[in-house]
């Protein structure tokens, strides 16, 4: 997947990616990586951020929707 190609560029370890895929599913993990990429320098430690979201997902405390809505809102603000 594209996320698997981008992952090393962001400094996300293979183990963090694998765990995210197992917990969230590959599609959701890929969306999270895309969101991390989109936020750029705002996320100082992408691997740690992904691990944190993976832990939250495993505990049932993470939903991708707020992340997507925040990205969408940011994009709309930049467009105006």
C-alpha positions in Angstrom: 0.0 0.0 0.0 1.0 3.6 -0.3 1.0 3.9 3.5 3.5 1.1 3.7 5.8 3.1 1.3 5.3 6.4 3.2 5.7 4.8 6.6 9.5 4.7 6.7 9.7 8.3 5.4 7.7 9.4 8.4 9.9 7.4 10.8 7.2 4.9 11.7 8.7 1.6 12.5 7.7 -1.7 10.9 6.4 -2.9 14.3 4.3 0.2 14.9 2.8 -0.2 11.4 2.2 -3.9 11.9 0.5 -3.4 15.2 -1.7 -0.6 13.9 -2.8 -2.9 11.0 -3.6 -5.7 13.4 -5.6 -3.5 15.8 -7.3 -1.0 13.4 -7.2 -3.0 10.2 -5.0 -2.1 7.2 -7.4 0.4 5.7 -7.9 2.5 8.9 -4.2 2.3 9.7 -3.5 3.6 6.2 -5.9 6.5 6.6 -4.2 7.4 9.9 -0.8 7.4 8.2 -2.2 9.6 5.5 -3.6 11.9 8.1 -0.3 12.0 9.9 1.4 12.9 6.5 -1.2 15.6 5.9 -0.5 17.2 9.2 3.2 17.4 8.5 5.4 19.0 11.1 2.5 19.4 13.5 3.1 15.8 14.6 6.7 15.7 16.0 6.8 11.9 16.5 4.7 10.1 13.9 5.6 6.6 15.1 4.8 7.5 18.7 1.5 9.1 17.6 0.6 6.0 15.6 1.4 3.8 18.6 -0.7 6.0 20.9 -3.7 5.8 18.5 -3.2 2.1 18.2 -3.4 1.7 22.0 -6.5 3.8 22.1 -8.1 1.8 19.3 -7.3 -1.4 21.1 -9.1 0.0 24.2 -12.1 1.1 22.1 -11.2 4.7 22.6 -10.4 5.8 19.1 -12.5 6.6 16.1 -11.1 7.8 12.8 -14.0 10.2 12.1 -13.0 13.1 14.4 -9.5 13.0 12.8 -11.0 13.1 9.3 -13.4 15.9 10.2 -10.6 18.0 11.7 -8.5 17.5 8.5 -11.5 18.5 6.4 -12.1 21.6 8.5 -8.4 22.6 8.2 -8.6 22.1 4.5 -11.7 24.3 4.2 -10.1 27.1 6.3 -7.1 27.1 4.0 -9.4 27.3 0.9 -11.1 30.4 2.1 
